[in-house]
């Protein structure tokens, strides 16, 4: 994926993230959407509880810290190690919903 495309995608995500942070009432529905998306798209590799299967190749998502949003987005859109790119499959708002679900789960 080209640098311009990734930059535009990242900018769109940052704008959506800012809007999400200023709308606490909408945050719960974003987490619920992320829960559904995570369990439909991610749990098969990353596990039901964000924990990679013992000895499996998937990253343990509980290790992501709040400041690693950009790292998460880049990994999702470009792929990393054993994870394929989800670019064009997951929409920016869906990636943000999954991030919101991860944060809500890890930061309890």
ChimeraX attribute file (.defattr): number of C-alpha atoms within 10 A of each C-alpha:
attribute: neighborCount
match mode: 1-to-1
recipient: residues
	/A:1	9
	/A:2	6
	/A:3	8
	/A:4	9
	/A:5	10
	/A:6	16
	/A:7	11
	/A:8	11
	/A:9	17
	/A:10	17
	/A:11	12
	/A:12	13
	/A:13	21
	/A:14	16
	/A:15	10
	/A:16	14
	/A:17	18
	/A:18	10
	/A:19	13
	/A:20	19
	/A:21	11
	/A:22	10
	/A:23	10
	/A:24	11
	/A:25	10
	/A:26	12
	/A:27	18
	/A:28	16
	/A:29	14
	/A:30	20
	/A:31	21
	/A:32	16
	/A:33	18
	/A:34	23
	/A:35	22
	/A:36	14
	/A:37	18
	/A:38	23
	/A:39	16
	/A:40	10
	/A:41	14
	/A:42	16
	/A:43	16
	/A:44	13
	/A:45	18
	/A:46	21
	/A:47	19
	/A:48	13
	/A:49	15
	/A:50	21
	/A:51	17
	/A:52	19
	/A:53	16
	/A:54	9
	/A:55	6
	/A:56	12
	/A:57	13
	/A:58	19
	/A:59	19
	/A:60	17
	/A:61	17
	/A:62	16
	/A:63	11
	/A:64	16
	/A:65	14
	/A:66	13
	/A:67	8
	/A:68	11
	/A:69	18
	/A:70	13
	/A:71	11
	/A:72	20
	/A:73	20
	/A:74	17
	/A:75	17
	/A:76	17
	/A:77	22
	/A:78	15
	/A:79	15
	/A:80	13
	/A:81	9
	/A:82	10
	/A:83	14
	/A:84	12
	/A:85	16
	/A:86	16
	/A:87	18
	/A:88	8
	/A:89	9
	/A:90	16
	/A:91	14
	/A:92	19
	/A:93	17
	/A:94	17
	/A:95	21
	/A:96	24
	/A:97	26
	/A:98	24
	/A:99	23
	/A:100	24
	/A:101	24
	/A:102	22
	/A:103	18
	/A:104	16
	/A:105	14
	/A:106	16
	/A:107	10
	/A:108	5
